[in-house]
Amino acid sequence: MGIPQRLGPLISNSFGIGIGIGVALLSGLLGITLGTLRGLFHIPCARVWDLLFLIPFLIPPYISALSWMLALQARGYLEQIFSFKFNALLFSLPGMAIVMALNIFPVVYFAVSRSMASHGGRLADVARVHGAGPWAAFFRITLPLALPAIAASCLLAFALAIEEYGVPAAIGPHAGIQALTTGIEQRLADWPIDLSGATVLSLLLVALALTAYTVQRALTAGKDVGTITGKPAAIVIRDPGRWTLPFVTLFFGVAVIAVGIPVSAMLVTAFSGTLSGGLSADNVTLRHFSAVLNNQNQALSALLSSMGLASGTALLTGVVGTLVAWLVTVRRVRGAALLDGLSLLPVALPGIVVGVGLILAWNRSFWPITPYNTWAILLLAYSCLLLPYSIRYVSAALRQLGPNLEAAARVHGASTLRALRYVVAPLIFPSLLAAMLLVFAVAVRELVTSLLLVPAGVQTTAIFIWRQFEQGSVGQGMAMATVAMTVSLATMLWGFICISVFSQGNENQAVRKKQKRP
């Protein structure tokens, strides 16, 4: 009966200046700024920045939070080296929002950069030819074209912030702050169990996500814009000229803060014999990596399981998400708005709620075949949680594309599948790829549902790291996180190279066909 009195701080931490809006604003500030520069200008080492900004998503949130704590807390690594004292900022609501935003802003960055690059400022150049100034062309042409991607990615950032458990659980207790997710976990874990309070907070998460979804639809309603061409247009990006150094400095600064500090703290801990040994040459050791690479405690098996599940989740959500986005955005089937809204709910539900729901649904004797207690239940859980990524990204790309190209292909005799294969798919592929990469990155580090649903004999990377921390083996946990991050980066780099080669081959083939025409 004491629920109302205890909900006030939790609700205020999610509205106004709280976690959700604060993280969405900070993620938008970083992601929109960097994404716009990446999409419209030739930034030196552009692919390097893309890979670097994927790293925050490859690091589990609880690892990131612990890394920031090791770096910024009293007598932390930065204070030992530079005498910088950020302990008060870190253990506060703004500090927690900053840490979460530095993990989440790649969602906005990749969506905006791909959207900007898909038209490359070509229409803005046309506006400049007809007398528009550079700022007028940007705000009246370029920005409206990217608005669906901006709204969708900021919505995802907000939903990810209110759903996050790792960072609030690690930093929140030190700052006297409780988020909605930690409030739910506390009500389910502490005696007496408060089911009614956990239910109210879960419903509040859903209400927050639907409110954000409504705001996004209001911002983009009646404002769908598209670029209509008969083929994927060549991407034209500008040379920043004298702005090259400031732009690179901005990218470098964000990379140092968002990637360099937490990754350095993670590496230092992984190579340290003990935490109490500090930054000393005598404290350097390789035994944590040796234990991981020698498959101690089934470390390599856990890594392979996570990579396989993450790849399967990326493929499954990519296919299903594209289909749902096409039905909602292009076909606009009956109940499209309801379907679009329901597709967002998984990202607002705590992983523990999704896990319990899947257990209740599939752990039944009347099912002749069930995925429960097999690796398939993990694939299903990951897909349920991460499907909104693909839907949001592909929906934004389809809104930007518009329905006219598919209709033109149908008029000229192409079937629906042929129009999708040869017209729509090549144009939305950059956004779909960005979504699948983010799905892969998040699936590799998924913890809560893995702990609930993992079958006997199966271990994932996140579970391995979590158990090492529980046992006090922080160094070995950090070593495993380092190996997993390196393998994930190498996998995605290989994917980028293969896709680049494939795209270049298609472009050369199109040129040869054009040259053969009489």
Secondary structure, 3 states (H helix, E strand, C coil): CCHHHHHHHHHHCCCCCCHHHHHHHHHHHHHHHHHHHHHHECCCCHHHHHHHHHHHHHCCHHHHHHHHHHHHCCCCHHHHHHCCCCHHHHCCHHHHHHHHHHHHHHHHHHHHHHHHHHHCCHHHHHHHHCCCCHHHHHHHHHHHHHHHHHHHHHHHHHHHHHHCCHHHHHHHHHHCCCCHHHHHHHHHHCCCCCHHHHHHHHHHHHHHHHHHHHHHHHHHCCCCCCCCCCCCCCCCCECCHHHHHHHHHHHHHHHHHHHHHHHHHHHHHHCECCHHHCCCHHHECCHHHHHHHCCHHHHHHHHHHHHHHHHHHHHHHHHHHHHHHHHHHHHCCCCHHHHHHHHHHHHHCCHHHHHHHHHHHHCCCCCCCCCCCCHHHHHHHHHHHHHHHHHHHHHHHHHHHCCHHHHHHHHCCCCHHHHHHHHHHHHHHHHHHHHHHHHHHHHHHCCHHHHHHCCCCCCCHHHHHHHHHHCCCHHHHHHHHHHHHHHHHHHHHHHHHHHHHHHHHHHHHHHHHHHHCC
